Amino acid sequence: MGDNLAAVLRLMLVTDDALLAGRDPVPICQAAVDGGVTIVQLRRKRAPDREVVELATRLVAALPIPVIVNDRVDLALVAQAAGAHLGPDDLSPALARRIVPPGFLIGASVGTADEISRGFTADYWGIGPLRATSTKSDAGPAIGLSGAERLCRAAGDRHCVLIGGVGPEDMAAAFEAGFAGVAVSRGILGDGDVRAAAARFRLAADSNSA
């Protein structure tokens, strides 16, 4: 993705099983893409591996934007996804880098100073949570914008995405703090009109980014 990575990361949709409530994620993600989502992260914590691969494969085929898989590099490779996002308890980005092909996107969750060094071999960092969130039980305590900005500065030239209770009203502050984009679950999937919700986020992003 190279020089286009910042644009790819502008508005990330992170799927959430509770918010999807049993609905097929593919048409919902398509609606979100129509609204302006630029990358989709498939997060299915409790699903069997086969189900994750099947859904990731369907999303890759259906969407004109990159699809990445949460936690699992192996399943992302099988599904021919664009990459994987790795948390502190997952395979380290450094080890992942050894087994993935060139161009495979690796993201790392960074929410504390202790997680900074682990993220140095990732392509981008997901920093947060900005606020307390119910969509990710292991997200850790909220770090607020000042804490997120400190971690973003520690990323050097790596792109960063702000996550955790982010709303369209946070876009100006996020981009001013140096973030390339934001990652959203409830703000889009929790809305009755997914396309319109995504469009509100995208408009705010485009209005405030460099």
C-alpha positions, 0 to 999 in steps of 0.5 A: 500500500506504500504511500497510500497507507494514510488514505487507506487508514482514514476510516477503518470499520471494525466489525463487532458481533454484538452490534451485527446481532446475527446479520450478514456482515457483507452487505452491512460492510458494503453499505459502510464502504458506500458511505466512505469507509476505507478499510475493514477489520474483521473481528470475530473473537469467538467464531471457529477458524473456518467461519472466520476464513469463510467470512474474510474470503467473502469480504475480500471478494465483495469489497473494493477496499482492503480487508484485514483480520483481527488477531490471526495472521494465519487466517488472514493469509488463508483468506488472502486478506490484505493484512492482520491487526495484532493485539498485545496477546497475539503473535508479535509483529516481528514474528509475523513479518517473518512469515507474511509476503511483501505488502502484507499489512501489519497493524499493532495495538498500542495503548501503553508505553510498555507496548511501544517497542512491540509495535516498531515492526508494524506498519501502523498502530491502533492507539486507544481506547480514547474513551471507555468502550463496551465493544472490546472487553480487553481494550484497557482503560481509556487514555484520553486524547492527551495519552493517545497523542503521546503514543502517536508521537512515539510512533515516529513515521508510522501511521496511527489510527485512533480507536475507542469510542471515537465520534465524528466530533473527534476528527479535528482533534485526532488529525491535529494530534497527528493521526492518519485516521480513526477506527470505528465500531459502534459509531457506524454499526450501531446506527440504523443507517450504516451508510449515512453513519459512515458518511458522517465520519468520512465527511468529518475526516475529509474536512479535517485531514491534511 
